[in-house]
């Protein structure tokens, strides 16, 4: 990890927890602007963000860092089966190393699906005053029958349809990526998975975005935030949208994130505002 130098448009590899991690930087460095760190979904990776990181730079003026977790994209594969607490391990074991490696100073963790859950765990488990806010897109805090049914359907599409071929364009070891996610979620013991208590420990503003027709999670996930959170929360439920608001309604999603980041910057610039460390 030593020797990393942020350059707009850089794409390469870092090392974290003994794994080679595919990553990319967009926009200004952490020394010049806040940083948005993107955490992808359970079948996502760096390339599947497509042009969203660059558009985030344009919408917010922040730097954006995105990476493929181990097992995804061009990163090293993981040992299977994944432990059922793999999101917690990513949040408390790998993500701190990534943030330190890129010289993260202050900014926002922005995650989608599994990535949102990882951001949620980090904010509720790791004391890091550099993190000034969370953007959670379609977060999961507990399993639901509806979501598990959709994950079972994804398994059928992977084994008998074209899902494997489509994912193989983005993951160097597509079976490692898919099975690492799908086998964990469909493990009978995973029905008891629940990270909702992390919400109780958040102390930063949160923007939560979910599609009204999300096939992987009901609005109970968002209601869990509303019922437990102590810090300010902005909630956006997007009509005519399923599990990927940033892909299905990118303009609306970009506007919501840009507005949220601008409010955070105004709060920090206000007289008497307490600056975090880092």
Helices and strands as residue ranges (DSSP letters): E 11-16, E 19-26, E 35-39, G 47-49, H 52-60, E 63-67, H 86-89, I 90-94, H 95-101, E 107-112, H 114-125, E 131-137, H 145-160, H 163-168, H 174-186, G 188-192, G 196-201, E 205-211, H 220-228, E 233-238, H 245-248, H 250-269
